[in-house]
């Protein structure tokens, strides 16, 4: 963060968040790679790949956040959410049910996605025609050719059903009991979707940033940073905890709880300052 922003303490919450992320990453590695588990290799490798994907997105989020690209951070954070929620979705089930979900993830769900990929390739070939280079054309021709991708889930209703099941909102709905801030997560995911689509709501977000009074904008930005730091840390912890429960191995909950409490204290101080700056606005809206 910039030096002139340090009267709002953002370094401490940032450092604590990174400590939590590092601890969660180490615990997941210890469980999935360093332990003998009563889980199939397929389930273990899928969880490792999802965690690796989440880790990469998390590092990108930290980089963008440190350079104050807050809305770009949200776009990348959306992928982090997706990966973590898939992990939680799988891990909330006992071993055999989790294995069944993993098989579906690489089975019917992948086949449904393949069907979409092949259809898009066919549309690209049709629209581009002779304007497409021969190298590009052969790529799209290969993707659209029957048999290149496994599209064997032919029933449209079956495809819709499996894709709906693996959609972010549907997965989060199944986690309601275990994910105490699932409603907020879906709301933020919706904001991130607006940003991805560059729609009128996304443009309003940017306009709002540009037109707020300087001090209020600074408080809002600091609060935004704290929310992202808190999201990352809490979701890393919940993912590590879910994997540990599926694997029936403990994690260092005492250290996690101590760090998460510190993070909550630090971020609440910052977000409270922004919320108080909005009291006048919400008093007006209630009249």
Long-range contacts (C-beta under 8 A, 24 or more apart in sequence): 1-66, 1-68, 1-225, 2-68, 5-218, 5-222, 8-218, 8-219, 8-222, 8-270, 8-273, 9-266, 9-269, 9-270, 10-222, 10-225, 10-226, 10-270, 12-266, 13-225, 13-226, 13-229, 13-230, 13-263, 13-266, 13-267, 13-270, 14-65, 14-66, 14-225, 14-229, 16-233, 16-259, 16-262, 16-263, 16-266, 17-229, 17-230, 17-232, 17-233, 17-263, 18-62, 19-259, 20-233, 20-236, 20-237, 20-256, 20-259, 20-260, 20-263, 21-58, 21-232, 21-233, 21-236, 23-240, 23-252, 23-255, 23-256, 23-259, 24-236, 24-237, 24-239, 24-240, 24-256, 25-51, 25-55, 25-236, 27-240, 27-244, 27-251, 27-252, 28-239, 28-240, 28-243, 31-240, 31-243, 31-244, 31-247, 31-249, 31-251, 32-243, 32-247, 35-247, 35-249, 37-247, 37-249, 38-95, 38-247, 38-248, 39-95, 39-98, 39-99, 39-246, 39-247, 40-99, 40-102, 42-99, 42-102, 42-103, 42-106, 43-90, 43-95, 43-98, 43-99, 43-102, 46-90, 46-102, 46-105, 46-106, 47-87, 47-90, 47-91, 47-243, 50-83, 50-86, 50-87, 51-83, 51-87, 51-239, 51-243, 53-79, 53-83, 54-80, 54-83, 54-84, 54-87, 54-239, 57-83, 58-232, 58-236, 61-228, 61-232, 62-232, 65-225, 65-228, 65-229, 68-221, 70-221, 70-224, 70-225, 70-228, 71-195, 71-202, 71-205, 71-206, 73-228, 74-188, 74-191, 74-192, 74-195, 74-228, 75-192, 75-195, 75-196, 77-192, 77-228, 77-231, 77-232, 78-189, 78-192, 78-193, 78-196, 80-232, 80-235, 81-168, 81-185, 81-188, 81-189, 81-192, 81-235, 82-168, 84-235, 84-236, 84-238, 84-239, 85-168, 85-171, 85-172, 85-175, 85-185, 86-166, 86-171, 87-239, 87-242, 87-243, 88-171, 88-175, 88-178, 88-179, 88-238, 88-239, 88-242, 89-166, 89-171, 89-174, 89-175, 90-246, 91-242, 91-243, 91-245, 91-246, 92-174, 92-175, 92-178, 92-242, 95-246, 98-246, 104-162, 105-166, 108-153, 108-158, 108-162, 109-162, 109-163, 109-165, 109-166, 110-150, 111-150, 111-151, 111-152, 111-153, 111-159, 112-153, 112-159, 112-162, 112-163, 113-163, 114-149, 114-150, 114-151, 115-149, 115-151, 115-153, 115-159, 117-143, 117-149, 118-143, 118-144, 118-146, 118-148, 118-149, 118-151, 119-144, 178-242, 179-238, 181-234, 185-231, 188-231, 215-277, 216-274, 216-277, 219-273, 219-274, 219-277, 220-274, 222-270, 222-273, 222-274, 223-270, 223-271, 223-273, 223-274, 223-275, 225-270, 226-266, 226-267, 226-270, 226-271, 227-267, 227-271, 229-263, 229-267, 230-263, 230-264, 230-267, 233-259, 233-260, 233-263, 234-260
